[in-house]
Amino acid sequence: MKQERQERMRIDKYLKVSRILKRRTVSKELALNERIEINGRVVKPSHEVNPGDIVAITFGNRRLEVRVLSVQDVKRKQEAADLYEIVSETRIEDPAS
């Protein structure tokens, strides 16, 4: 039964647990500023992420897209990398320069 409960997690927590971002507050701030998308939709920090979802994060001049493989509370850095796979990583050019 506990395993069923772990198939969903808030996006702000997921980004911290998976170590894509260092702090949950940073994840929350990015979501509040409409810089996080799940499956092409802008989401709030409380939106739940599921295995198979494509998460796009825009921060600074970078856009990172990852596929969610698992949503578990991991504690080790080595295990965190198993929670996602990078789909694409692109640099965003500044139109002012």
C-alpha positions in Angstrom: 0.0 0.0 0.0 2.8 2.4 0.7 4.2 1.9 -2.8 0.9 3.1 -4.3 1.2 6.3 -2.3 4.7 7.0 -3.7 3.6 7.1 -7.3 2.9 10.8 -7.1 4.8 13.7 -5.6 4.6 17.5 -5.7 6.8 19.0 -8.5 8.7 21.3 -6.1 9.6 18.4 -3.8 10.4 16.1 -6.8 12.9 18.6 -8.2 14.7 18.8 -4.8 14.6 15.0 -4.1 15.9 14.2 -7.6 18.6 16.8 -7.1 17.8 18.6 -10.3 17.6 21.7 -8.2 19.3 22.2 -4.9 16.5 23.7 -2.8 12.8 23.2 -2.7 12.3 27.0 -2.3 14.1 27.5 -5.6 11.7 24.9 -7.2 8.7 26.7 -5.7 9.9 30.1 -6.9 10.5 28.8 -10.5 7.0 27.3 -10.5 5.4 30.5 -9.2 7.2 32.4 -12.0 5.8 30.0 -14.6 9.2 28.5 -15.5 8.2 24.8 -14.9 6.0 22.8 -17.3 4.8 19.3 -17.1 3.8 17.7 -20.4 3.6 21.2 -22.0 1.5 22.8 -19.3 2.7 25.5 -16.9 2.2 24.2 -13.4 2.1 25.5 -9.8 4.5 24.1 -7.1 1.7 21.8 -5.7 1.1 20.1 -9.1 1.8 16.4 -8.8 4.3 14.6 -11.1 4.0 11.0 -12.2 6.3 8.5 -13.8 6.4 9.1 -17.6 5.8 12.9 -17.3 8.1 15.2 -19.2 9.2 18.1 -17.0 10.7 21.3 -18.6 12.5 23.8 -16.4 13.7 27.1 -17.6 16.3 28.8 -15.4 18.8 31.5 -16.4 19.6 30.9 -20.0 19.0 27.2 -19.9 16.0 24.9 -20.6 16.2 21.4 -19.2 13.7 18.7 -20.2 13.6 15.4 -18.2 11.5 12.3 -18.3 10.3 11.2 -14.8 11.2 7.6 -14.3 10.3 7.2 -10.6 8.9 9.3 -7.8 10.4 8.0 -4.5 11.9 9.7 -1.5 15.6 8.8 -2.0 18.3 9.9 0.3 21.5 9.0 -1.6 22.9 11.1 -4.4 23.6 8.0 -6.5 20.0 7.0 -6.3 18.7 10.4 -7.2 20.0 10.2 -10.7 17.9 7.1 -11.3 14.7 9.1 -10.8 14.9 10.8 -14.2 16.5 10.8 -17.6 17.5 14.0 -19.5 15.5 14.4 -22.7 17.2 17.7 -23.8 19.2 20.6 -22.5 19.4 23.8 -24.5 20.8 27.2 -24.1 18.4 30.1 -24.6 20.0 33.0 -26.5 19.3 36.5 -25.0 17.5 38.5 -27.7 19.0 41.7 -26.4 22.6 40.7 -27.3 
